[in-house]
Amino acid sequence: MPNQPLHGHLTAPALSHDCSMLLAAAPDAILIVSLDGEIVVANPTAEKLFGYSQDRLIGRSVESLVPESRRELHKHNRAAYARDPQVRSMGVGLELFALGSDGREIPVDISLSPLNTDQGAFILAAIRDVTERRRAQDALRKSESEYRALFENANDSIMIFELENEIILDANSKACEIYGFTRDEFIGMSLKTVTRDVARGEEGLRTLLQIGSCRDYHTVHIRKDGTEMNIVANSALIERDGRKVVLSIDRDDTERIRAQAERERLIEELTSALARIKTLTGLLPICASCKNIRDEQGKWTPVERYVRNRSEAQFTHGICPECAARLYPDDYKKKT
């Protein structure tokens, strides 16, 4: 249905047909208000925004469209504007709200313009519903707050740095802790300053550029005190202030590598010790008469040789009293 020209209050300024049609087609709510706060013209978008028909808007006090808690302040500000009217935004830096017919507070942006006509001075207010924009801003603020909380409380070092010269743009608390630098010292420093093998690091960046991420990249970085640490880095390209930068999550792997080396050393020592130990276990088939033992190949071997070949035991020879008495009775009697 084509737009119809606006019809305002009897005291409204006379609008040309073209001007009336323009206001009727405007995407923003338009109100023309007298200096004492009476609405004299309202376009269709204003009807839709506030939930009132044009007949109910015309002649209404503009303060009735302001949340009750802000009405007195609005009346004061309106009077101040009437004394010094100029084209400007209303409530710069503030969050403004309009009041709908259903009592709902509507986030809005408002622009004011003085309107001088043959019928007198008026104020033209252009009102834009910014509900979706405010919702998006709130979501963005929440997202940024959550990101900052994760960034600061992560158990790993996190740095953001430029691609070209590896200048560090931000570093979290864990990065400051493990490297020994303050955040102020980090920002503006090149990552190359703390990298032992710069050429290899640049090679890693080239890989990052090719595929957009780099996982489990092992390197060696240098702390502020000059000591080295083994780093496992996971990096990705992200967008920041309209340009691509590197987000790197780094884990100090020094203690794990040291513990692994110590574990391997102990395993090697234990393996070597076990190799030197020979243990006899199980059932040994031994002759009841000569006491020879049958070995794995079925050969009968003197017990001394069998044990010596399969353990670290060494034999010395002597004679027990019973055998001495039986074998050498005369000598044994003399001794006893």
Order of alpha helices (4+ residues) and beta strands (2+ residues): alpha-beta-beta-alpha-alpha-alpha-beta-beta-beta-beta-alpha-beta-beta-alpha-alpha-alpha-beta-beta-beta-alpha-beta-beta-alpha-alpha-alpha
